Amino acid sequence: MNAENNDHNAQEQELWERIRTTEGAERADVLDELSHIAYNRDNYIECLQLVDTSIEIYNSLGVDLHTRDIIHVTKGKAFCLVNLKRIREAAEVFETLAQLYQQSDDTDGFIRAKRDAACNWYEIDEWQKCLDSHTAAKDAIDPDATPMSMGFDLLNIGMAHAKLENYEAAIVSFLSARCLFKEAKNPEHVNWCDNNLSKVFFTIKNGPEAMFHAQHYFNYSKVAEDLTMEGFARYRLGAAYLICSEYQEAETQLTRALELLTLDEQKDWQAILEANRHLAQALRELNREEEAKTRLECIKTIEETMAA
């Protein structure tokens, strides 16, 4: 191990010495090699400095002459920024990377960069930019497209539409993705679509459709024997029963949902709070006002904490 470390140290030292005697593209290549060493040591700040200098040199020599080199180091820059949690900058660099791939007629690279940009935009709540990037990836002509890859694009587009409150567009995307995942014989991702569809149909107060997809989500959770998922599925079912005015069934499902959701060590407090509010509403409809008040009183401190 020590001998191996010595070899790596010697290689790095040799590269730093070469920096002093090289210029132009050769110097940029050496900086790129050093950036790999820094990245593998999780030294993302040093790596970022090295790739920025390398990019600057390649650009000065002519983008057309060094497009592939610029793409390579720009990709490294984007992943450094992701690791540094500088998500907005990472999204912007992935967008730049997509443009570079497009200029070099690399459709596959363009699609991957656009998807990466979209995922980073989503993480910082830039829903419209996320939607635009996912849509660009979907619309690119991909000769290697499969039902799974097309399904993922549509699922992600649906999620962005839902965040933008474009609910009808979200439903169209989720249903199309669901069909593609069924074609790909992938029940797990069909289930993801059912979960998202149940949420959107609940939001627009379409009880029967919300119930239909929540039931499918619940069925999958039982077959998969996933108690955490079952908790969320019962929560969706309870919410659907609530807007269908089936209050007794709503109470049953939401009570069991809370039993399961609160078992999880990594509790989803927003889901737990919302399930409690739904349950309180069902209890009121069942003329059990005191129980409803007690339940809402119990969650007040948690609500205040989460809103702080």
Stockholm file with secondary structure:
# STOCKHOLM 1.0

chainA/1-308         MNAENNDHNAQEQELWERIRTTEGAERADVLDELSHIAYNRDNYIECLQLVDTSIEIYNSLGVDLHTRDIIHVTKGKAFCLVNLKRIREAAEVFETLAQLYQQSDDTDGFIRAKRDAACNWYEIDEWQKCLDSHTAAKDAIDPDATPMSMGFDLLNIGMAHAKLENYEAAIVSFLSARCLFKEAKNPEHVNWCDNNLSKVFFTIKNGPEAMFHAQHYFNYSKVAEDLTMEGFARYRLGAAYLICSEYQEAETQLTRALELLTLDEQKDWQAILEANRHLAQALRELNREEEAKTRLECIKTIEETMAA
#=GR chainA/1-308 SS CHHHHHHHHHHHHHHHHHHHHCCHHHHHHHHHHHHHHHHHTTCHHHHHHHHHHHHHHHHHHCTTTSHHHHHHHHHHHHHHHHHTTCHHHHHHHHHHHHHHHHHTTCHHHHHHHHHHHHHHHHHTTCHHHHHHHHHHHHHSCCTTCCHHHHHHHHHHHHHHHHHTTCHHHHHHHHHHHHHHHHHTTCHHHHHHHHHHHHHHHHHTTCHHHHHHHHHHHHHHHHHHTCHHHHHHHHHHHHHHHHHTTCHHHHHHHHHHHHHHHTTCSSCCHHHHHHHHHHHHHHHHHTTCHHHHHHHHHHTHHHHHHHHC
#=GC SS_cons         CHHHHHHHHHHHHHHHHHHHHCCHHHHHHHHHHHHHHHHHTTCHHHHHHHHHHHHHHHHHHCTTTSHHHHHHHHHHHHHHHHHTTCHHHHHHHHHHHHHHHHHTTCHHHHHHHHHHHHHHHHHTTCHHHHHHHHHHHHHSCCTTCCHHHHHHHHHHHHHHHHHTTCHHHHHHHHHHHHHHHHHTTCHHHHHHHHHHHHHHHHHTTCHHHHHHHHHHHHHHHHHHTCHHHHHHHHHHHHHHHHHTTCHHHHHHHHHHHHHHHTTCSSCCHHHHHHHHHHHHHHHHHTTCHHHHHHHHHHTHHHHHHHHC
//
